[in-house]
Amino acid sequence: MSVTAKDVMALRKRTGLGMMECKQALGDANGDMDEAVKLLRERLGGKMDERSDREAGEGAIAIAKGDGAVALVELASETDFAARNDTFIAAAQQIADLALAESGSGEIAATDAMQAPVEDLRITIKENISIRKIIRLTGGAAGGYVHHTRKAGAIIAGEGDIADDLLTGICQHVTATIPPATPALAVDEAGLPKDQYDAAKAAAVQEAKDSGKPDEIADKIATGKMRKWVDDHTLLGQIYLREMDAKKPIRDYLPDGASITTFVRHELGG
């Protein structure tokens, strides 16, 4: 089958590759466009493998939300230029949508369907591109937020009648709480890491003793300090960033009977 210039241009537009590469692939595929794309993937796969040891420190985060589930994906690239490409961002969103349709909760593995747009990007952008992270949460209520830079975001799951705007606001809060602000270590006190809690309490007791307070008084002072430490380090205890002037913790904004069960904050490379 003869290969027309129109066919070559169509394949070039689809893959972003050079005219000669596209013409040769179409010739080898007897003019079949899909087969030509498959051949190009196979031929460039080796070249992509050679790039696999090149650092992919840039990328973009995408989130997909649905009824009772939310998914976060980090798609990694070598350069920020590639990560800001509309095609790259669309691929990250496509992968997030596919992850949302999966089952399970927590970190999940990429499927063949999720890898397909990655292979297309590796052909067109010619960088070491990979899916670095996929996290899916489930619950009666679920929300997410991606910072405008697409380099950080958060997802959350809970139960009860929680408005989408509040879920988004809490995710914005979680995304923003980076040093020097205090990151939440858990949803509430029950989820706090015991070693960190015990270390903070021991430090509070020792500080009180060092000031000359007797043991009984030192313990009471430490108990008061630990109440603040717990609020500072739990999501529900932190002052809601959207309503800072009100100085009310996030737990006060949840409707009766509603709860937050889990959240994840993620940034590039995390």
N, C-alpha and C positions, 0 to 999 in steps of 0.2 A: 504494500500500500504506500502511495506517495505521501510525503509529509509537506503540507503547505506552510507558507510563511505565517498565515493566520493561526494555524495550529501551534506553531512554535511560539508565537506571541502570547497565545492563550496560556500555554504551559509556563512561559516565563513570568507572566502576571500572577499565575497561581503559586509559583515556587520562589520567585525572586532570583532565580539563577540565570546564568549567562545564556546567550542565544545558542552557542555551539553545544553546550551541555544539554539544553532542551531539545535541540534538533537531533542529537545523537540518541538520546533516550527515546524520543518518539519513533525514530527509525528502528531501533532495537525492539520496540514494543508494537511494531506494525501499525503505528498511528493510534493505538489505544491510549487515551489520556490517563486513565487511572493506572494502567499498567506502567506507563512512563513515570508517573509519580512514585510508584512502588520501586521501580528500578533505581530512581534517583536516591530514594531513602536508603536502599541497600548499598549503593555505591558510596554515598557520603557517610554511611554509618561508620566505616573505618576511620574516615577523617575526623568524625566527631569523637570517636574513641580516643584518638590521639590527643584531643583537647580535654579529655576528662580529668586530667591532672592539673588543668589550669583553674585557678581559684575563681569561684563564682560567688563573689561577696556582695553582689547587688541583687535586685529582684523586685518583686511586687507581691503584696498580700491582697487576696480577694475573699469576699464572704458571700455566701448564699443562704438565704433564710426561707423557711417554709413552715407549714403547720406542725408545731411540735419538734422542730429540728433546726439546727443551724450548722453550717460547715465553714471552716477557715482553711485557706490554702496559701502556702508560700511557694511561689515559682521563682527559682533562682537563676541569675544570669551573671555574666562576667562584668558587664558595664551598666551604669545607670542609664546610658543612652538607649540601650536595648530595652531596659525595664520600663522606660517611658513611652515606648513605641505602642501605638494603638492596637496593633495586632497582638503584641505580647500581653497587654492588659486584657484584651478580649479572650485570649487563650487561658489566662489565669482564672477569669470569671467562668469560662466554660468548664474548667476542671472543678471549680467550686460547686457549680450546678450539678455536675456528675457525682461529686462526693455527697452532696445533699441527698441524692436519690439512693445512696447506699444504705445499709443497715448498720447497727452497732453504734457505740459511743466511745469517745476517746480518740486516740491517734489511730488512724486506719491506713492501710496500704493502698498505693495507687493501682488501679486496674489498667488493663490494656487500652480501654477506651480513654482513660485519662492520659495515657502516655502518647496517644496518637497526635494530639495537638503539639506536644513537646517535640516530637520528631519533625513535625512540619516547621516549627520554629528553628530547630537546629539546622535545617536545610536553608531556610530563607535568611536567618540572621547570622548563621555560621559562628555561633558561640557555644560554650559549654553551658547548656540550659538543662535544668532538672527540677523535678518536684521535690522540694526539701521537706515539706511538712504538710500533713493533712490531719485536721482535727474536726471531729463531728460530735456535737452534743445534742441530747434529746431531753425533752421535758414538756409539760403541759404548756409552758410559755418559753419562748426562746428568742434571742435577739443578738445583734452584732453591730459593730462599728469599725470602719477603717479610716485611719487618719488620712488627710488629703495628700500626704506624701506617698501613701501606700506602703510605708515602711513599718508601720505598727498598727495593731488592731486588737480587738477583744471580742469574745463571744460569751454568752451567758445562757443558762438554762434554769428554769424554776417551775413552780407549780402555783396554780391559782390565777385569778383574773388580774394580770399585770399588763398595763397598757404598753403598746409598742413604743411609745415615746419615752416612757420611763425605762424600759429595757435598753433602748438606744442611749439614753442619758447615763445610765449606770455603766454601760460599755465605754462611753466617752470618758467617764470618771476613771475607770480601770486603765484605759489606754494612757491617760494623762499622768497617772501616779507613778512617775519615775523619779529617781534622785534629782533634786534634794527632797522631793515629796516621799512619803513612806508608802511602799507598795504593800498591798494587802496580801497576807500570807495564807489566808483562808476565808471562807464565807463568814464563819462565826468562831467563838472560842473553842467549841468542840473539835474543830478541824485544825487548830494551831499545832505546829510541830512541838512535841513535848520537850525536846532538848532546848529549843530556843526559848520556850516559855520558862522552863526551869532556870536557864542561865540568866534571863532578865530578872526573875524574882530573886535569885541569889545576889545579883548585883544591887538590886534595890535594898535588900536587907543589909548588905555590907555597907552601903552608902549611909544608911541610917545609923548603923552601929559606929561607923567612923566619925559621925558627928557627935558622938558621946551619948546617944540614946540607949537606955537599957533594952535588953532583948525583947521584952513584951511590947514596949513602945515601938521598937524598930520593926517588929512584925506587922503592927497596925499601919505604920507609915508605908511599909512595902506593899501591903494589901491595897491601900489607896492608889499608889503609883501603878500597880499592876492593872487596876481597872482602866486607867488611861492607856496603858501599854496595849491592852487587849483591844480597846476601841481603835487605837491608831493602826493596829496590824490586822484588823478584820474588816472585810468589805462592809458588813452591815453596821459596824461601829464608826466608820469614817464619815466625816462631814461631807455631805453631797456637794460636789464641785459646782454643779449647775445652780445651786442655791446657797452659796457660801455665806451670804449675809444673814440667812436664817439660822446658821450654825446648828443645823439639825442633822443627825446621822441618817444614813441611807435607810436603816430599818424603819424610821418614822414615815417614810414615803411609800412603804409597801401597804397595799390594802389588807384589810382583815382576812385572815386565812391564807394569804399568799406567802410564798417563801422562795428564796434563791437557793438552789441546790449546788450549783457549781459554776465556775467561770474560768476562762483562760485568757491571759494576756500574752500576745506574741509579737515579737519584732524580728526583722530580718536577721537571720543567723541564729536565732534563739532556739 
